[in-house]
Amino acid sequence: DILSDCAAMLGGSIGMLPSDSLGAPRADGSTPGFYQPISGSAPDIAGQNLANPVGTVLSLAMALRHSLDAPKLAGQLEAAVDAAISAGALTRDLGGTLGTTEMVQAIASHLKA
């Protein structure tokens, strides 16, 4: 817990960090895993449109890459997160003004079909 809090400073916020706990690889090459943002569910701000969703979105990208055999989709999702942040989409914990919903919409707007 202390290490993840310290590592959050590298990304600017604990809300930016994805995580996984991987199991042993299966015969088909996929790897079962449990994916979640480092920040957890943030129950203290639940329902207030304040949570930074980037760690959750990037956790999905990790699941796509490691467990769901969809590395191309993972890369597209990661690129959309990068593009949204590069375009100035920031949640309040990063000094921006966007809420959870608006940040997800900003990321989605950079996804390519």
Helices and strands as residue ranges (DSSP letters): H 2-11, G 14-16, E 18-22, E 33-37, G 43-45, H 54-66, H 71-86, G 92-94, H 100-108
